[in-house]
């Protein structure tokens, strides 16, 4: 590939990331109510999840992943989005947790991470892989729920909360169960 071709590819990729960011970023003021937040915009529609806070998009990417986060009272929400290419989709449907999940845990300095359970499930007609983990950070125990779903883009949604917090666990379950795809008007 020559220099000009590579430059064009990078410009196109950057434009795609900006379009994704524009579709994901909710420009309404922050709210304490549980509102649906757009996660991914496709030509057919939009993937949404309910969160009690706005999602902040960070201007950096980590190896091609767009990073979005929200501190939601009793839990922390972290989502990474990346365009799918080729067989990568299968990497996120396996029983073993994808490497991206473990890299996220390392980023948050979670140690002694243990996979408790993993399962395939369908939430409002969206096929997902649901992983449940435990871990610790600075002597405190945490639980982590991770949802992966490959569509036009790969989404890895991570919820982190203090172990034993029933309120946080209930809020995380409510958010996960709200995942839905809203079709565009035809």
N, C-alpha and C positions, 0 to 999 in steps of 0.2 A: 504494500500500500504506500502510495507516495504521500508527501507532507500535506499537500492541498486536500487530498481525499480524507486523511486523518483529521485535519482541522475541520472540515465540513461535518464529519461524523460527530465530533465533539460539540460543535455549535448546535447541531440538531438535537443531540442528547440533552444539552443544557436547556434548550427551548422546551423539550418535553418535560423535563423536571420542573421548569417554571410553570408550565401549564398545569401539571399535577398539583403543584403548590397552590396555584390560584384556585383550583377546584376544591382543595382540601381546606384552605384557610377560610375560616368563618369570620367575616368582618363585623359581625354584631358585637356589642359590648359584652364583657364577661358577665356571666350569670350564675347564680347559685342553683337554678332549677336544672332538672335533668332534661336537657335538650339533645336532639339527634345532631350529631356532628358528622359532616361528610368526610369520609376517609379516602375514597378513591372515585374519580370521575371517569367514566368510560362513555363512548358514544351511545351505548344502549341505556345508560342510567348512572346511578350513583350508589356506592356502598356507604352505609351509615351505621353509626353506633351511638348509643346514648351515654353521655358523660356529664357530670355536674359542673365541669369547668371547660373553658376554651382550650383547644389544643394549640400549642405553640410550635411553629415550624422553625427549625434551626437552619441557618444558612450554610452549614457545612454538610458534607455527605461523607459517609464512611464506606469506602470501596463501592461507590455507586448507589448506596442506599440513602434515601431521603429520611431524615430523622425528625420525628414529631413527639412532643411530650406534653403531659398535663399533670400537675399536682392536684389531686382530687380529694382533698380532705383526708380521709383515712387510707387512701391508696394512691399509688403513683402509676401513671399510664405512660407507656413508652411504645411507640410504633415505628417500624422501619418499613419503607416501601421501596421496591425495586422493580424495574421492568423485567419481565420474564423473557428469557431467550432459550430456545431449544428445549433441552431435556431438564433444565433447572426445576421445572414444575414438579417433577417426580421427587426431587430432593426434599421437598417440603411435605410430602405425603407419606413418608416412611415412619415406622414405629420409633426408630431412634431419633432423638431430637436433632434438628439441623444444626450445623456448626454456628449459624448466625445467632441462635438462641444462647449458646454457651458464651459467645463473644460478648453479647449484651450483658450477661451476668458478670463477666470479668470486668466490663466497663464500670459497673456499679459496685465493684469490689465485693461481690457476694462470694462466700467461701463455703466449702463442704456442701455443694449443691447436689441434691439427690432427686432423681426422678421418682415420684410417687406413683404416678398413673399417666397413661396416655390412651386416647381413644379417638376414633373417628366419629363425628356426629354431624347432624344437619341442623342448622339454625335458620329458620325461615327460608328454606330451600337453598341454603348456601352450605356447601360441603366444607368442613373445617377439620383440622387435626387439633385436638385439645390436650395440652400437656400440663400436668400439675407437678410442681417442685417444692422442695424445702431447701433452705440455706440459712446462712448466718452472715452478719456483718457487725464487726466490733462487739462481739459477744451477744448480740441480739438475734433472735430467731425470726425468720421471714418465711412467708409463703409466696409463691409465684405461680400465676396462671398464665399460660401462653396459648394464643390462638394463631394458627397459620392457615391462610387460605390463598391458594393460587387462582387468580383470575387473569385479567390482562396484565396485571402487576402482581407481584408477590407481596403480601402483607403479613407482617409478624407483629402481633399485638401482645405486649407483655404487661401484666398487672402485678405490682409488688406491694405487699402489705405485711404488717406485723402478725406473726403467727398467733393464733388464738383470738384474734379480733373478730368477733361475730359480725359486728357492724360492717367492717371492711369487707369481709367475705361475702356478706349479703349484697353489698353495693357492687362488688366485682361480678357476682353472679347475675345481678340485674343488668349490668352493662353488657356482659357477654351475651345474654339471652336477647338483647335488643338489636343485635346485628341483623341488618336487613338490606336488601337491594331494592332501590326504588327505580322503576323503569321510567324512561323519559316518555313524554307524550308523543304519539306517533302521528 
